[in-house]
Amino acid sequence: MTDVIQAVPGLEVHAEDGGKLIVTAEGDTVSDLAKLSAILEETDKVVSVAPIYHEFSNDGE
């Protein structure tokens, strides 16, 4: 399953323990992050997605 997640641009698996994964999602907009979260939720064998930390910054400000 980690290979499937790693193949999605913007998603990176950092750790796995007993079937639980730590995944970083990076996108240019909040909408991009929501789409990546939806992709994770629809991935086969994923039971739930729980965002732990969210940061969004506008470099132009």
N, C-alpha and C positions, 0 to 999 in steps of 0.2 A: 504494500500500500504506500510506503514512503516513496517508492519510485514514481508512482502515479502523481502524488502531490508535488514532488520535486520537479516534475515535467511541466508544471503550470508556471508560466512567468509571473513573478511577484510572490511566489510561495517558497519558503525554505524550511525544511525540517531540521531542527537543531538537536533534538534528543528524543529517545524512545525508551519507555520503561513499562513493561507489562501490558503492552497494547495501547498505552497512552503516549501521545506525541506532543512535543512543543514545536509549534510552527510559527514562523514570522511571516506576516503578510505586508507587502509594501506596495503602495500605489500613489499616483499623483493627486488623486482626489478622494474624498470620503466615499463617493459613489464607486470608485475602483475598489476600495476596501470592502464595501458591502458586496460587490460582485464576487470577490475572492472568497469571502465568508460563505456565500451561497454555493460556490463551487465546492468548498470543503464539505458543507452540509449534504450535498448531493453525491459525494464520493462514496462508492461501495465500501461497506464495513465501518463507516464513520457513524457513531451513535449520537454524538452531540458535539457542538462547537461552543466553547466558552471564551469569549474575548476577555483577557485579563488586563491589558493595558492598551491605551489608544493615545496616539499623539499625532496631531496634524498641524503643520505650520505653513504659513505662506511666506516664502522666501522674499517675495516682492514687497513685504511690509516692513 
